[in-house]
Amino acid sequence: MRSYGQYCGLARSLEVVGDRWNLLIVRELLLAPARYRDLIEGMPGVATNLLADRLRDLEASGVVERRLTGAGSVVEYALTPWGAELRGPIESLIRWSTPLMVRGPDDGDAFRPRWLALALPALLDARVEVRPSATVGLELGDSLLQLRASRSGFEVGPHDGGALDATVRADPGYVLGLAAGAITLTDALTFGLVEIDGDESVVRAVFA
């Protein structure tokens, strides 16, 4: 393990998760335990040998563990309880990244709609105090997600086929901007950045 040779909590933490791709592995496993091929799909651009090295290091450090599923025939990776405690720091980094994200993707940037399942609750939970009870669809190209708001917080996942109070149609960057409060729904509608089907007042309440 690389060492900074410093008796400092940040230095010790970076020795474990500071290498390239490590926190993105944690991002994927915060969403759900995953098989190796799922991690490859979830992290476009990672080399297979590098992913194997990073998983081995994270496992040795106690952040990640391997589990057998499918009657003991399939290996999947999951966060240990200690590894799952990285949710808080990662959500803080997501909120910190808002100025970097609202400008939209750079040419060639990959995007997976499932990443919003971590990003949107992190942004909304920190900003929206009064949470309505509502379910809003998020139509992002060919993907339809649902954002469920309740008193306990926000959850994002694939649409389960249930009724939606409203549907928001927008590029992911604008959805992130709304969740972060970087752009208002009024401005987004005025400039044609967002389209809404259904009850607009529900969308306003969810994104405050």
Backbone as a printed PyTorch tensor [residue, N CA C, xyz], in Angstrom:
tensor([[[  0.8320,  -1.1940,   0.0000],
         [  0.0000,   0.0000,   0.0000],
         [  0.8690,   1.2480,   0.0000]],

        [[  0.5000,   2.1900,  -0.8650],
         [  1.2320,   3.4510,  -0.8910],
         [  1.0200,   4.1970,   0.4140]],

        [[  2.0870,   4.8030,   0.9200],
         [  1.9850,   5.5460,   2.1650],
         [  2.5140,   6.9560,   1.9730]],

        [[  1.7970,   7.9180,   2.5500],
         [  2.2780,   9.2990,   2.5440],
         [  3.2310,   9.5560,   3.7040]],

        [[  3.2970,   8.6180,   4.6470],
         [  4.1830,   8.7970,   5.7830],
         [  3.7660,   9.9290,   6.6840]],

        [[  2.4450,  10.1740,   6.7840],
         [  1.9390,  11.2510,   7.6200],
         [  0.8930,  10.7030,   8.5750]],

        [[  0.9650,  11.0960,   9.8410],
         [ -0.0390,  10.6940,  10.8170],
         [ -1.1870,  11.6900,  10.7450]],

        [[ -2.0200,  11.4930,   9.7400],
         [ -3.1090,  12.4270,   9.4310],
         [ -4.2590,  11.5950,   8.8620]],

        [[ -5.4830,  11.8520,   9.3420],
         [ -6.6280,  11.0810,   8.8920],
         [ -6.8650,  11.1790,   7.3930]],

        [[ -6.6660,  12.3670,   6.8310],
         [ -6.8690,  12.5190,   5.3940],
         [ -5.8320,  11.7210,   4.6260]],

        [[ -4.5790,  11.8020,   5.0550],
         [ -3.5210,  11.0530,   4.3830],
         [ -3.7830,   9.5490,   4.4660]],

        [[ -4.1850,   9.0780,   5.6450],
         [ -4.4680,   7.6520,   5.8030],
         [ -5.6350,   7.2320,   4.9060]],

        [[ -6.6550,   8.0750,   4.8220],
         [ -7.8130,   7.7610,   3.9800],
         [ -7.4220,   7.6980,   2.5150]],

        [[ -6.5990,   8.6420,   2.0720],
         [ -6.1840,   8.6740,   0.6720],
         [ -5.2970,   7.4920,   0.3200]],

        [[ -4.5800,   6.9790,   1.3140],
         [ -3.7920,   5.7740,   1.0570],
         [ -4.6850,   4.5950,   0.6640]],

        [[ -5.9350,   4.6100,   1.1400],
         [ -6.8630,   3.5130,   0.8650],
         [ -7.7150,   3.7820,  -0.3680]],

        [[ -8.2630,   5.0030,  -0.4940],
         [ -9.2340,   5.2610,  -1.5750],
         [ -8.7800,   6.3460,  -2.5460]],

        [[ -7.5680,   6.8260,  -2.4050],
         [ -7.1320,   7.9490,  -3.2200],
         [ -6.6690,   7.6040,  -4.6180]],

        [[ -6.4080,   6.3230,  -4.8900],
         [ -5.9610,   5.9670,  -6.2320],
         [ -7.0940,   6.1330,  -7.2360]],

        [[ -6.6990,   6.3870,  -8.4900],
         [ -7.6770,   6.5710,  -9.5660],
         [ -8.5880,   5.3520,  -9.6730]],

        [[ -9.8750,   5.5920,  -9.8170],
         [-10.9520,   4.6150,  -9.9660],
         [-11.4820,   4.0880,  -8.6310]],

        [[-10.7640,   4.2450,  -7.5400],
         [-11.2210,   3.6360,  -6.2960],
         [-12.5840,   4.1610,  -5.8480]],

        [[-12.7410,   5.4830,  -5.8480],
         [-14.0090,   6.0380,  -5.3960],
         [-15.1380,   5.7640,  -6.3870]],

        [[-14.8050,   5.5790,  -7.6620],
         [-15.8450,   5.2160,  -8.6220],
         [-16.2920,   3.7710,  -8.4140]],

        [[-15.3880,   2.9090,  -7.9860],
         [-15.7930,   1.5610,  -7.5900],
         [-16.7500,   1.6420,  -6.4020]],

        [[-16.4120,   2.4760,  -5.4380],
         [-17.2910,   2.6460,  -4.2770],
         [-18.6390,   3.2050,  -4.7210]],

        [[-18.6490,   4.1610,  -5.6450],
         [-19.9160,   4.6940,  -6.1770],
         [-20.8010,   3.5740,  -6.6980]],

        [[-20.2270,   2.6920,  -7.5210],
         [-21.0130,   1.5990,  -8.0940],
         [-21.5570,   0.6790,  -7.0080]],

        [[-20.7570,   0.4010,  -5.9950],
         [-21.1750,  -0.5310,  -4.9630],
         [-22.1150,   0.1160,  -3.9500]],

        [[-22.1290,   1.4400,  -3.8570],
         [-23.1500,   2.1140,  -3.0560],
         [-24.5190,   1.9540,  -3.7020]],

        [[-24.5490,   1.8600,  -5.0210],
         [-25.8180,   1.6660,  -5.7230],
         [-26.3340,   0.2490,  -5.5220]],

        [[-25.4290,  -0.7240,  -5.5920],
         [-25.8140,  -2.1300,  -5.3890],
         [-24.5680,  -2.9950,  -5.4750]],

        [[-24.5550,  -4.1490,  -4.7980],
         [-23.4810,  -5.1110,  -5.0390],
         [-23.4310,  -5.4620,  -6.5200]],

        [[-22.2420,  -5.7760,  -7.0140],
         [-22.0900,  -5.9480,  -8.4650],
         [-21.0910,  -7.0430,  -8.7820]],

        [[-21.3440,  -7.7000,  -9.8970],
         [-20.3810,  -8.6420, -10.4390],
         [-19.2890,  -7.8720, -11.1800]],

        [[-18.2130,  -8.5510, -11.4670],
         [-17.0760,  -7.9010, -12.1310],
         [-17.5070,  -7.2660, -13.4470]],

        [[-18.2840,  -7.9750, -14.2540],
         [-18.6840,  -7.4200, -15.5480],
         [-19.6300,  -6.2320, -15.3910]],

        [[-20.4060,  -6.2170, -14.2820],
         [-21.2560,  -5.0580, -14.0150],
         [-20.4000,  -3.8270, -13.7180]],

        [[-19.3040,  -4.0290, -13.0000],
         [-18.4100,  -2.9130, -12.6870],
         [-17.7310,  -2.3920, -13.9490]],

        [[-17.3510,  -3.2740, -14.8480],
         [-16.7710,  -2.8450, -16.1150],
         [-17.7650,  -1.9800, -16.8790]],

        [[-19.0290,  -2.4180, -16.9170],
         [-20.0700,  -1.6590, -17.6160],
         [-20.3360,  -0.3210, -16.9390]],

        [[-20.2590,  -0.3030, -15.6240],
         [-20.5830,   0.9100, -14.8810],
         [-19.4780,   1.9400, -14.8570]],

        [[-18.2800,   1.5700, -15.2590],
         [-17.1580,   2.5020, -15.2350],
         [-16.4780,   2.5360, -16.6040]],

        [[-17.0970,   3.1740, -17.5840],
         [-16.5050,   3.2270, -18.9270],
         [-15.0890,   3.7900, -18.8870]],

        [[-14.1780,   3.1080, -19.5680],
         [-12.8020,   3.5800, -19.6450],
         [-11.8330,   2.8630, -18.7400]],

        [[-12.3270,   2.0930, -17.7710],
         [-11.4090,   1.3960, -16.8670],
         [-10.8660,   0.1480, -17.5710]],

        [[ -9.5790,  -0.0890, -17.4340],
         [ -8.9700,  -1.2990, -17.9870],
         [ -9.2630,  -2.4720, -17.0620]],

        [[ -9.4930,  -3.6380, -17.6470],
         [ -9.8830,  -4.7880, -16.8310],
         [ -8.8070,  -5.1680, -15.8200]],

        [[ -7.5480,  -5.1000, -16.2120],
         [ -6.4840,  -5.4600, -15.2720],
         [ -6.3770,  -4.4440, -14.1410]],

        [[ -6.6180,  -3.1620, -14.4690],
         [ -6.5610,  -2.1310, -13.4370],
         [ -7.7190,  -2.2940, -12.4560]],

        [[ -8.9100,  -2.6080, -12.9720],
         [-10.0470,  -2.8400, -12.0890],
         [ -9.7620,  -3.9940, -11.1400]],

        [[ -9.1780,  -5.0590, -11.6600],
         [ -8.8460,  -6.2010, -10.8060],
         [ -7.8690,  -5.7980,  -9.7110]],

        [[ -6.8710,  -4.9870, -10.0610],
         [ -5.8910,  -4.5230,  -9.0680],
         [ -6.5680,  -3.6690,  -7.9910]],

        [[ -7.4420,  -2.7620,  -8.4340],
         [ -8.1010,  -1.8620,  -7.4790],
         [ -9.0220,  -2.6480,  -6.5370]],

        [[ -9.7480,  -3.6170,  -7.0750],
         [-10.6210,  -4.4240,  -6.2320],
         [ -9.8190,  -5.2180,  -5.2140]],

        [[ -8.7010,  -5.7370,  -5.6430],
         [ -7.8510,  -6.4930,  -4.7290],
         [ -7.3350,  -5.5890,  -3.6040]],

        [[ -6.9240,  -4.3580,  -3.9420],
         [ -6.4310,  -3.4410,  -2.9220],
         [ -7.5440,  -3.0430,  -1.9500]],

        [[ -8.7400,  -2.7620,  -2.4890],
         [ -9.8500,  -2.3540,  -1.6270],
         [-10.3050,  -3.5020,  -0.7360]],

        [[-10.2150,  -4.7030,  -1.2480],
         [-10.5680,  -5.8690,  -0.4320],
         [ -9.5440,  -6.0660,   0.6850]],

        [[ -8.2760,  -5.9200,   0.3510],
         [ -7.2240,  -6.0790,   1.3590],
         [ -7.3240,  -5.0150,   2.4500]],

        [[ -7.8360,  -3.8360,   2.0750],
         [ -7.9570,  -2.7360,   3.0320],
         [ -9.2230,  -2.8170,   3.8690]],

        [[-10.1350,  -3.7400,   3.5270],
         [-11.3620,  -3.8910,   4.2990],
         [-12.5000,  -3.0210,   3.8350]],

        [[-12.3970,  -2.4400,   2.6410],
         [-13.4640,  -1.5860,   2.1030],
         [-14.4710,  -2.4140,   1.3230]],

        [[-13.9830,  -3.4120,   0.5940],
         [-14.8010,  -4.2460,  -0.2890],
         [-14.6570,  -5.7000,   0.1220]],

        [[-15.7330,  -6.4620,  -0.0680],
         [-15.6740,  -7.8970,   0.1790],
         [-16.3180,  -8.6350,  -0.9830]],

        [[-15.8950,  -9.8720,  -1.1650],
         [-16.4950, -10.7290,  -2.1880],
         [-17.5480, -11.6240,  -1.5560]],

        [[-18.6380, -11.8440,  -2.3190],
         [-19.7010, -12.7300,  -1.8660],
         [-20.0310, -13.7210,  -2.9810]],

        [[-20.4890, -14.8880,  -2.5880],
         [-20.9390, -15.8800,  -3.5550],
         [-22.4560, -15.8310,  -3.6330]],

        [[-22.9940, -15.7330,  -4.8450],
         [-24.4350, -15.7160,  -5.0670],
         [-24.7720, -16.7750,  -6.1130]],

        [[-26.0470, -16.8950,  -6.4390],
         [-26.4540, -17.8600,  -7.4570],
         [-26.0490, -19.2710,  -7.0860]],

        [[-26.4760, -19.7090,  -5.9040],
         [-26.1290, -21.0520,  -5.3990],
         [-24.6200, -21.2480,  -5.2920]],

        [[-23.9330, -20.1480,  -4.9880],
         [-22.4920, -20.2320,  -4.7680],
         [-21.6490, -20.2930,  -6.0060]],

        [[-22.2440, -19.9570,  -7.1590],
         [-21.5050, -20.0830,  -8.4160],
         [-21.0550, -18.7520,  -9.0030]],

        [[-21.5370, -17.6380,  -8.4630],
         [-21.2380, -16.3200,  -9.0180],
         [-20.6310, -15.4430,  -7.9300]],

        [[-19.5420, -14.7720,  -8.2520],
         [-18.8950, -13.8490,  -7.3160],
         [-19.4110, -12.4380,  -7.5650]],

        [[-19.8330, -11.7730,  -6.5090],
         [-20.1690, -10.3640,  -6.6060],
         [-19.4010,  -9.6060,  -5.5290]],

        [[-19.2150,  -8.3270,  -5.7830],
         [-18.4930,  -7.4620,  -4.8610],
         [-19.4830,  -6.5580,  -4.1380]],

        [[-19.1980,  -6.3230,  -2.8720],
         [-20.0510,  -5.4660,  -2.0550],
         [-19.1800,  -4.6740,  -1.0950]],

        [[-19.7150,  -3.5750,  -0.6040],
         [-19.0090,  -2.7980,   0.4050],
         [-19.1620,  -3.4560,   1.7660]],

        [[-18.1130,  -3.4200,   2.5480],
         [-18.2110,  -3.8080,   3.9530],
         [-18.9470,  -2.6890,   4.6880]],

        [[-19.4020,  -2.9260,   5.9170],
         [-20.0200,  -1.8280,   6.6750],
         [-19.1160,  -0.5980,   6.7750]],

        [[-17.8250,  -0.8240,   6.9510],
         [-16.8890,   0.3130,   7.0040],
         [-16.8110,   0.9990,   5.6490]],

        [[-16.7790,   0.2230,   4.5720],
         [-16.7480,   0.8120,   3.2440],
         [-17.9980,   1.6130,   2.9480]],

        [[-19.1490,   1.1370,   3.4330],
         [-20.4110,   1.8480,   3.1850],
         [-20.4420,   3.2090,   3.8640]],

        [[-19.5830,   3.4100,   4.8810],
         [-19.5250,   4.7130,   5.5410],
         [-18.9460,   5.7930,   4.6270]],

        [[-18.4390,   5.3960,   3.4660],
         [-17.9600,   6.3850,   2.4910],
         [-19.1060,   7.1190,   1.8050]],

        [[-20.3490,   6.6920,   2.0320],
         [-21.4770,   7.3910,   1.4070],
         [-21.4660,   8.8850,   1.7450]],

        [[-21.2550,   9.2020,   3.0090],
         [-21.2700,  10.6090,   3.4150],
         [-20.2190,  11.4450,   2.7000]],

        [[-18.9440,  11.0460,   2.7200],
         [-17.9340,  11.8110,   1.9870],
         [-18.2100,  11.8970,   0.4910]],

        [[-18.7160,  10.8230,  -0.1000],
         [-18.9910,  10.8440,  -1.5370],
         [-20.1500,  11.7850,  -1.8400]],

        [[-21.1830,  11.7730,  -1.0140],
         [-22.2870,  12.7120,  -1.2270],
         [-21.8050,  14.1570,  -1.0810]],

        [[-20.8880,  14.4050,  -0.1600],
         [-20.3240,  15.7480,  -0.0140],
         [-19.5510,  16.1570,  -1.2660]],

        [[-18.7970,  15.2290,  -1.8490],
         [-18.0690,  15.5220,  -3.0820],
         [-19.0250,  15.7920,  -4.2380]],

        [[-20.1380,  15.0630,  -4.2830],
         [-21.1340,  15.3060,  -5.3240],
         [-21.6820,  16.7220,  -5.2060]],

        [[-22.0040,  17.1410,  -3.9890],
         [-22.5080,  18.5030,  -3.8090],
         [-21.4350,  19.5340,  -4.1600]],

        [[-20.2060,  19.2640,  -3.7970],
         [-19.0900,  20.1720,  -4.0910],
         [-18.8810,  20.3090,  -5.5990]],

        [[-19.2310,  19.2670,  -6.3520],
         [-18.9770,  19.2520,  -7.7970],
         [-19.9700,  20.0680,  -8.6080]],

        [[-20.9830,  20.6570,  -7.9640],
         [-22.0490,  21.3220,  -8.7220],
         [-21.5340,  22.3000,  -9.7750]],

        [[-20.5870,  23.2050,  -9.4660],
         [-20.1090,  24.1200, -10.5160],
         [-19.4500,  23.4010, -11.6900]],

        [[-18.9410,  22.2060, -11.4690],
         [-18.2980,  21.4480, -12.5380],
         [-19.3090,  20.7110, -13.4020]],

        [[-20.4980,  20.4500, -12.8450],
         [-21.4910,  19.6340, -13.5270],
         [-22.5170,  20.4330, -14.3180]],

        [[-22.8620,  21.6300, -13.8470],
         [-23.9610,  22.3580, -14.4890],
         [-23.5870,  22.8430, -15.8870]],

        [[-22.3110,  22.8490, -16.2190],
         [-21.9220,  23.2520, -17.5670],
         [-22.2090,  22.1550, -18.5870]],

        [[-22.5690,  20.9750, -18.1010],
         [-22.8890,  19.8750, -19.0050],
         [-21.6870,  19.0120, -19.2980]],

        [[-21.9030,  17.8960, -20.0200],
         [-20.8050,  16.9650, -20.3020],
         [-19.8410,  17.5060, -21.3380]],

        [[-18.5980,  17.1020, -21.2250],
         [-17.6190,  17.3890, -22.2710],
         [-17.7760,  16.3640, -23.3920]],

        [[-17.2400,  16.6910, -24.5540],
         [-17.3150,  15.7630, -25.6810],
         [-16.6950,  14.4200, -25.2970]],

        [[-17.4210,  13.3580, -25.5690],
         [-16.9070,  12.0270, -25.2830],
         [-17.1970,  11.5300, -23.8860]],

        [[-17.7720,  12.3670, -23.0220],
         [-18.0880,  11.9180, -21.6680],
         [-19.1610,  10.8290, -21.7010]],

        [[-18.9310,   9.7710, -20.9610],
         [-19.9450,   8.7170, -20.8160],
         [-20.9130,   9.1100, -19.7060]],

        [[-22.1160,   8.5550, -19.7750],
         [-23.1220,   8.8090, -18.7420],
         [-23.9790,   7.5770, -18.5750]],

        [[-24.2700,   7.2480, -17.3260],
         [-25.1870,   6.1680, -17.0080],
         [-26.3050,   6.7530, -16.1400]],

        [[-27.5640,   6.6590, -16.5780],
         [-28.6690,   7.2290, -15.7860],
         [-28.6750,   6.7600, -14.3350]],

        [[-28.2170,   5.5400, -14.0700],
         [-28.2470,   5.0160, -12.7020],
         [-27.3770,   5.8290, -11.7510]],

        [[-26.4100,   6.5800, -12.2860],
         [-25.5790,   7.4060, -11.4090],
         [-26.4040,   8.4550, -10.6840]],

        [[-27.5330,   8.8500, -11.2780],
         [-28.3860,   9.8460, -10.6360],
         [-29.0070,   9.3100,  -9.3480]],

        [[-29.0520,   7.9870,  -9.1960],
         [-29.6170,   7.4120,  -7.9820],
         [-28.8040,   7.7850,  -6.7510]],

        [[-27.5610,   8.1270,  -6.9310],
         [-26.7150,   8.6000,  -5.8360],
         [-26.6780,  10.1250,  -5.8010]],

        [[-26.5980,  10.7420,  -6.9870],
         [-26.3930,  12.1910,  -7.0480],
         [-27.6260,  12.9950,  -6.6340]],

        [[-28.8010,  12.6390,  -7.1420],
         [-29.9850,  13.4610,  -6.8670],
         [-30.3690,  13.4670,  -5.3870]],

        [[-30.4420,  12.3120,  -4.7070],
         [-30.7200,  12.3880,  -3.2670],
         [-29.6800,  13.1820,  -2.4890]],

        [[-28.4120,  13.0640,  -2.8810],
         [-27.3630,  13.8170,  -2.1820],
         [-27.5980,  15.3160,  -2.3030]],

        [[-28.0210,  15.7660,  -3.4820],
         [-28.2570,  17.1900,  -3.7090],
         [-29.5510,  17.6610,  -3.0570]],

        [[-30.6150,  16.8970,  -3.2280],
         [-31.9220,  17.3320,  -2.7330],
         [-32.0250,  17.2290,  -1.2160]],

        [[-31.4940,  16.1730,  -0.6260],
         [-31.5880,  16.0100,   0.8290],
         [-30.9120,  17.1580,   1.5700]],

        [[-29.8640,  17.7050,   0.9680],
         [-29.1190,  18.7910,   1.6190],
         [-29.8090,  20.1490,   1.4530]],

        [[-30.7770,  20.2280,   0.5250],
         [-31.3110,  21.5500,   0.1750],
         [-32.8100,  21.7020,   0.4200]],

        [[-33.5750,  20.6390,   0.2420],
         [-35.0340,  20.7280,   0.3370],
         [-35.4740,  20.3370,   1.7440]],

        [[-36.0560,  21.2800,   2.4740],
         [-36.4420,  21.0320,   3.8590],
         [-37.8350,  20.4150,   3.9630]],

        [[-38.7840,  20.9330,   3.1870],
         [-40.1550,  20.4200,   3.2050],
         [-40.3230,  19.4920,   2.0160]],

        [[-40.4580,  18.2000,   2.2840],
         [-40.4970,  17.2130,   1.2150],
         [-41.9270,  16.7560,   0.9790]],

        [[-42.4190,  16.9420,  -0.2270],
         [-43.7700,  16.4650,  -0.5270],
         [-43.7780,  14.9470,  -0.6790]],

        [[-44.9600,  14.3660,  -0.6300],
         [-45.1020,  12.9570,  -0.9360],
         [-45.4950,  12.8620,  -2.4060]],

        [[-44.5320,  12.4860,  -3.2520],
         [-44.7750,  12.5200,  -4.6920],
         [-43.7880,  11.6160,  -5.4070]],

        [[-44.1660,  11.2330,  -6.6320],
         [-43.2820,  10.4560,  -7.4940],
         [-43.2190,  11.1370,  -8.8470]],

        [[-42.0250,  11.5250,  -9.2350],
         [-41.8100,  12.2590, -10.4840],
         [-40.9730,  11.4040, -11.4200]],

        [[-41.4060,  11.2600, -12.6490],
         [-40.6280,  10.5630, -13.6500],
         [-39.5460,  11.4550, -14.2110]],

        [[-38.4230,  10.8820, -14.5230],
         [-37.3080,  11.5990, -15.1370],
         [-37.0040,  10.9190, -16.4660]],

        [[-37.3830,  11.5680, -17.5440],
         [-37.1680,  11.0040, -18.8740],
         [-35.8710,  11.5670, -19.4340]],

        [[-34.8780,  10.7110, -19.5170],
         [-33.5420,  11.1030, -19.9700],
         [-33.2190,  10.2970, -21.2230]],

        [[-33.5360,  10.8440, -22.3650],
         [-33.3450,  10.0880, -23.5980],
         [-34.2350,   8.8640, -23.6080]],

        [[-33.6280,   7.6970, -23.7220],
         [-34.3830,   6.4410, -23.7630],
         [-34.6620,   5.8650, -22.3790]],

        [[-34.1660,   6.5160, -21.3370],
         [-34.3150,   5.9890, -19.9790],
         [-35.4040,   6.7360, -19.2230]],

        [[-36.2150,   5.9820, -18.4690],
         [-37.2220,   6.5880, -17.5960],
         [-36.9470,   6.1470, -16.1660]],

        [[-36.5630,   7.0900, -15.3370],
         [-36.3480,   6.8540, -13.9240],
         [-37.5120,   7.4400, -13.1420]],

        [[-37.5780,   7.1030, -11.8750],
         [-38.5550,   7.7470, -11.0090],
         [-37.8510,   8.3090,  -9.7820]],

        [[-38.2380,   9.5170,  -9.4440],
         [-37.7480,  10.1960,  -8.2500],
         [-38.8890,  10.2130,  -7.2470]],

        [[-38.7010,   9.4660,  -6.1700],
         [-39.7410,   9.3690,  -5.1470],
         [-39.3480,  10.2360,  -3.9530]],

        [[-40.2370,  11.1510,  -3.6040],
         [-40.0020,  12.0440,  -2.4680],
         [-40.9460,  11.6730,  -1.3310]],

        [[-40.4180,  11.6790,  -0.1190],
         [-41.2300,  11.4130,   1.0710],
         [-40.5960,  12.1430,   2.2420]],

        [[-41.2300,  12.0610,   3.3830],
         [-40.6780,  12.7300,   4.5650],
         [-39.3020,  12.1980,   4.9340]],

        [[-39.0390,  10.9520,   4.5990],
         [-37.7560,  10.3490,   4.9790],
         [-36.6390,  10.6830,   3.9980]],

        [[-36.9740,  11.2750,   2.8480],
         [-35.9320,  11.6640,   1.9060],
         [-36.3120,  11.3740,   0.4700]],

        [[-35.3080,  11.2150,  -0.3670],
         [-35.5010,  11.0290,  -1.7970],
         [-34.8530,   9.7160,  -2.2400]],

        [[-35.5190,   9.0520,  -3.1720],
         [-34.9720,   7.8300,  -3.7510],
         [-35.1420,   7.9040,  -5.2690]],

        [[-34.1280,   7.4300,  -5.9840],
         [-34.1740,   7.4020,  -7.4460],
         [-33.8910,   5.9810,  -7.9040]],

        [[-34.6690,   5.5150,  -8.8590],
         [-34.4650,   4.1880,  -9.4200],
         [-35.2210,   4.0500, -10.7190]],

        [[-35.1600,   2.8990, -11.3520],
         [-35.9260,   2.6880, -12.5830],
         [-37.4190,   2.8230, -12.3050]],

        [[-38.1670,   3.2710, -13.2970],
         [-39.6120,   3.3880, -13.1380],
         [-40.2090,   2.0060, -12.9200]],

        [[-41.0220,   1.8800, -11.8760],
         [-41.5870,   0.5760, -11.5190],
         [-42.9370,   0.3210, -12.1710]],

        [[-43.3540,   1.2030, -13.0550],
         [-44.6270,   1.0300, -13.7450],
         [-45.7960,   1.6740, -13.0420]],

        [[-45.5660,   2.2090, -11.8570],
         [-46.6410,   2.8460, -11.1030],
         [-46.9770,   4.2290, -11.6340]],

        [[-48.0420,   4.8030, -11.0590],
         [-48.4920,   6.1310, -11.4830],
         [-47.4700,   7.1870, -11.1090]],

        [[-47.3220,   8.1760, -11.9900],
         [-46.4150,   9.3020, -11.7650],
         [-47.2330,  10.5780, -11.6280]],

        [[-46.8490,  11.4180, -10.6790],
         [-47.5320,  12.7010, -10.5230],
         [-47.1710,  13.6590, -11.6420]],

        [[-45.9810,  13.5110, -12.1760],
         [-45.5160,  14.3390, -13.2820],
         [-44.2790,  13.6880, -13.8730]],

        [[-43.9320,  14.0950, -15.0820],
         [-42.7170,  13.6080, -15.7310],
         [-41.9080,  14.7980, -16.2180]],

        [[-40.6220,  14.7880, -15.8900],
         [-39.6930,  15.8250, -16.3320],
         [-38.8540,  15.2610, -17.4750]],

        [[-38.7980,  15.9950, -18.5560],
         [-38.0080,  15.5920, -19.7180],
         [-36.8860,  16.6100, -19.8970]],

        [[-35.6260,  16.1630, -19.7520],
         [-34.5040,  17.0960, -19.8120],
         [-33.2030,  16.3230, -19.9700]],

        [[-32.1470,  17.0430, -20.3380],
         [-30.8150,  16.4570, -20.3160],
         [-30.3760,  16.2850, -18.8580]],

        [[-29.5360,  15.3000, -18.5940],
         [-29.1200,  15.0470, -17.2070],
         [-28.5080,  16.2710, -16.5170]],

        [[-27.7450,  17.0650, -17.2480],
         [-27.1110,  18.2320, -16.6430],
         [-28.1160,  19.2190, -16.0810]],

        [[-29.2460,  19.3820, -16.7590],
         [-30.2650,  20.3110, -16.2740],
         [-31.0080,  19.7350, -15.0750]],

        [[-31.2040,  18.4150, -15.0640],
         [-31.8160,  17.7840, -13.8920],
         [-30.9080,  17.9630, -12.6730]],

        [[-29.6180,  17.7760, -12.8670],
         [-28.6720,  17.9990, -11.7720],
         [-28.6830,  19.4600, -11.3330]],

        [[-28.7690,  20.3820, -12.2960],
         [-28.8190,  21.7980, -11.9630],
         [-30.0390,  22.1460, -11.1400]],

        [[-31.1970,  21.5570, -11.4820],
         [-32.4060,  21.7740, -10.6930],
         [-32.2450,  21.2240,  -9.2880]],

        [[-31.7020,  20.0190,  -9.1850],
         [-31.5420,  19.3980,  -7.8720],
         [-30.5780,  20.1790,  -6.9870]],

        [[-29.5550,  20.7680,  -7.6050],
         [-28.5600,  21.5260,  -6.8420],
         [-29.0140,  22.9420,  -6.5380]],

        [[-30.1120,  23.3880,  -7.1740],
         [-30.5420,  24.7680,  -7.0130],
         [-29.7330,  25.7440,  -7.8370]],

        [[-28.9390,  25.2310,  -8.7800],
         [-28.1180,  26.0980,  -9.6300],
         [-28.9540,  26.7960, -10.6960]],

        [[-30.0680,  26.1780, -11.0850],
         [-31.0200,  26.8220, -11.9980],
         [-32.4120,  26.6140, -11.4130]],

        [[-33.3080,  27.5590, -11.6840],
         [-34.6770,  27.4460, -11.1870],
         [-35.5410,  26.7700, -12.2360]],

        [[-36.6150,  26.1740, -11.7760],
         [-37.5320,  25.5300, -12.7160],
         [-38.1540,  26.5610, -13.6460]],

        [[-38.4310,  27.7510, -13.1360],
         [-38.9970,  28.8030, -13.9820],
         [-38.0650,  29.1370, -15.1340]],

        [[-36.7850,  29.3330, -14.8330],
         [-35.8170,  29.6360, -15.8970],
         [-35.6740,  28.4570, -16.8530]],

        [[-35.6470,  27.2470, -16.3140],
         [-35.4870,  26.0660, -17.1630],
         [-36.6490,  25.9260, -18.1370]],

        [[-37.8660,  26.2160, -17.6700],
         [-39.0340,  26.1550, -18.5500],
         [-39.0280,  27.2990, -19.5460]],

        [[-38.6520,  28.4850, -19.0960],
         [-38.6460,  29.6650, -19.9700],
         [-37.7030,  29.4880, -21.1440]],

        [[-36.5370,  28.9050, -20.8800],
         [-35.5280,  28.7490, -21.9290],
         [-35.6020,  27.3930, -22.6380]],

        [[-36.6470,  26.6360, -22.3480],
         [-36.8480,  25.3720, -23.0420],
         [-35.8660,  24.2820, -22.6660]],

        [[-35.3010,  24.3700, -21.4790],
         [-34.3390,  23.3570, -21.0340],
         [-35.0260,  22.1240, -20.4710]],

        [[-36.2700,  22.3020, -20.0510],
         [-37.0310,  21.2490, -19.3890],
         [-38.4520,  21.2470, -19.9280]],

        [[-39.0240,  20.0650, -20.0810],
         [-40.4400,  19.9190, -20.4010],
         [-41.1020,  19.1060, -19.2980]],

        [[-42.3470,  19.4430, -18.9870],
         [-43.0690,  18.7620, -17.9150],
         [-44.4040,  18.2630, -18.4360]],

        [[-44.6780,  17.0040, -18.1820],
         [-46.0040,  16.4380, -18.3970],
         [-46.6040,  16.1550, -17.0260]],

        [[-47.8470,  16.5830, -16.8070],
         [-48.4760,  16.3330, -15.5220],
         [-48.4950,  17.5710, -14.6450]],

        [[-48.4920,  17.3530, -13.3550],
         [-48.6800,  18.4150, -12.3700],
         [-47.3790,  19.1850, -12.1360]],

        [[-47.3070,  20.3810, -12.7100],
         [-46.0870,  21.1870, -12.5730],
         [-45.8220,  21.5810, -11.1280]],

        [[-46.8960,  21.7830, -10.3390],
         [-46.7120,  22.2010,  -8.9480],
         [-45.9800,  21.1330,  -8.1350]],

        [[-46.1900,  19.8700,  -8.4820],
         [-45.4770,  18.7910,  -7.7910],
         [-43.9810,  18.8780,  -8.0840]],

        [[-43.6430,  19.1250,  -9.3400],
         [-42.2290,  19.2500,  -9.7190],
         [-41.5910,  20.4180,  -8.9830]],

        [[-42.3220,  21.5200,  -8.8820],
         [-41.7930,  22.6840,  -8.1550],
         [-41.5670,  22.3510,  -6.6920]],

        [[-42.4830,  21.5980,  -6.0970],
         [-42.3290,  21.2440,  -4.6860],
         [-41.1460,  20.3000,  -4.4760]],

        [[-40.9480,  19.3560,  -5.3910],
         [-39.8550,  18.3910,  -5.2510],
         [-38.4930,  19.0660,  -5.3850]],

        [[-38.3840,  19.9460,  -6.3560],
         [-37.0950,  20.6090,  -6.6040],
         [-36.9690,  21.9390,  -5.8710]],

        [[-38.0120,  22.3050,  -5.1130],
         [-38.0050,  23.5210,  -4.2800],
         [-37.5270,  24.7250,  -5.0550]]])
